[in-house]
Amino acid sequence: MKKNQDLNNLKIIYGQLYELSIQIGQLIERELYTELITYLNKKDQLLSKSNELVLKLKEQSVDLSELEEICRKLDEQEKANINALTLVRDKIKKELNKTSKNTKLVSAYSGAEAVQGKILDFRE
């Protein structure tokens, strides 16, 4: 009886993890990055509970094969989230490089005085 209850609880947790992963993907898509922390904390809590149940069920030699489908779906969603975050990271990195170059240009010419007859003389 306890085995079935633990297995059912694990199914519920995996379902919650999957739904949470979808919500995380939607937040990434809508660029609501500050809200991700809350969802990632919830995800960590669920993962901790699921790991405890998996270990408990494995000790009891319970067949977990019926969870393979939800695990596959969860894995696919997590990979999609990782890919989306990688694209965001690359975009941010590109923008930071662009900003850094602009800052270097401005600082390189900020001390230069405009003197007539020089290339940098914009008064002409």
C-alpha positions as CSV (number, residue, x, y, z in Angstrom):
1,M,0.0,0.0,0.0
2,K,2.8,2.5,0.9
3,K,4.6,1.6,-2.3
4,N,1.6,2.6,-4.4
5,Q,1.2,5.9,-2.4
6,D,4.9,6.8,-2.9
7,L,4.7,5.9,-6.6
8,N,1.5,8.1,-7.0
9,N,3.2,10.9,-5.1
10,L,6.2,10.6,-7.4
11,K,3.9,10.8,-10.5
12,I,2.3,13.9,-9.1
13,I,5.7,15.5,-8.4
14,Y,6.9,14.7,-11.9
15,G,3.7,16.2,-13.3
16,Q,4.3,19.3,-11.3
17,L,7.9,19.5,-12.4
18,Y,6.8,19.2,-16.0
19,E,4.2,22.0,-15.6
20,L,6.7,24.2,-13.8
21,S,9.2,23.6,-16.6
22,I,6.6,24.7,-19.2
23,Q,6.0,27.8,-17.1
24,I,9.7,28.5,-17.0
25,G,9.9,28.2,-20.7
26,Q,7.0,30.7,-21.1
27,L,8.8,33.2,-18.8
28,I,12.0,32.9,-20.8
29,E,9.9,33.4,-24.0
30,R,8.3,36.6,-22.5
31,E,11.7,37.7,-21.2
32,L,10.5,37.8,-17.6
33,Y,13.9,36.8,-16.2
34,T,13.5,38.2,-12.7
35,E,10.5,35.9,-12.0
36,L,12.6,32.8,-12.9
37,I,14.2,32.7,-9.5
38,T,10.9,31.9,-7.7
39,Y,10.1,29.2,-10.2
40,L,13.6,27.7,-10.0
41,N,13.4,27.6,-6.2
42,K,10.1,25.7,-6.5
43,K,11.7,23.4,-9.0
44,D,14.6,22.7,-6.6
45,Q,12.2,21.8,-3.8
46,L,10.2,19.4,-6.1
47,L,13.5,17.8,-7.3
48,S,14.6,17.2,-3.8
49,K,11.3,15.5,-2.9
50,S,11.4,13.5,-6.1
51,N,14.9,12.3,-5.4
52,E,13.9,11.1,-1.9
53,L,11.0,9.2,-3.3
54,V,13.0,7.6,-6.1
55,L,15.6,6.4,-3.7
56,K,12.9,5.1,-1.4
57,L,11.2,3.3,-4.2
58,K,14.4,1.8,-5.6
59,E,15.2,0.4,-2.2
60,Q,11.8,-1.3,-2.2
61,S,12.5,-2.6,-5.8
62,V,9.5,-0.8,-7.2
63,D,9.3,-0.8,-11.0
64,L,9.5,2.9,-12.2
65,S,9.2,2.1,-15.9
66,E,5.7,3.7,-16.0
67,L,7.3,7.1,-15.3
68,E,9.5,6.9,-18.4
69,E,7.0,8.9,-20.6
70,I,6.7,11.9,-18.1
71,C,10.5,11.8,-17.6
72,R,11.0,12.0,-21.4
73,K,8.6,14.9,-21.7
74,L,10.3,16.7,-18.8
75,D,13.7,16.1,-20.3
76,E,12.6,17.5,-23.7
77,Q,11.1,20.6,-22.0
78,E,14.3,21.2,-19.9
79,K,16.5,20.9,-23.0
80,A,14.3,23.5,-24.8
81,N,14.6,25.8,-21.8
82,I,18.3,25.4,-21.7
83,N,18.5,26.2,-25.5
84,A,16.4,29.3,-25.0
85,L,18.5,30.5,-22.1
86,T,21.7,29.9,-24.2
87,L,20.3,32.1,-26.9
88,V,19.5,34.8,-24.4
89,R,23.0,34.5,-22.9
90,D,24.5,34.8,-26.3
91,K,22.4,37.8,-27.2
92,I,23.3,39.5,-23.9
93,K,27.0,38.7,-24.4
94,K,26.9,40.3,-27.9
95,E,25.2,43.4,-26.6
96,L,27.8,43.7,-23.8
97,N,30.6,43.4,-26.2
98,K,29.1,46.1,-28.4
99,T,28.6,48.4,-25.3
100,S,32.2,47.7,-24.2
101,K,33.5,48.7,-27.6
102,N,31.5,51.9,-27.6
103,T,32.7,52.7,-24.1
104,K,36.3,52.2,-25.2
105,L,35.8,54.4,-28.2
106,V,34.3,57.2,-26.2
107,S,37.0,57.0,-23.5
108,A,39.8,57.0,-26.2
109,Y,38.6,60.2,-27.7
110,S,37.2,62.0,-24.6
111,G,40.5,63.6,-23.7
112,A,41.3,64.6,-27.2
113,E,41.0,68.3,-27.9
114,A,39.6,69.4,-31.2
115,V,42.2,71.3,-33.0
116,Q,41.7,72.9,-36.4
117,G,43.5,71.0,-39.1
118,K,43.4,67.6,-37.4
119,I,41.3,64.8,-38.5
120,L,39.3,64.9,-35.2
121,D,38.3,68.6,-35.7
122,F,34.6,68.6,-36.0
123,R,34.2,72.4,-36.0
124,E,35.0,72.7,-39.7
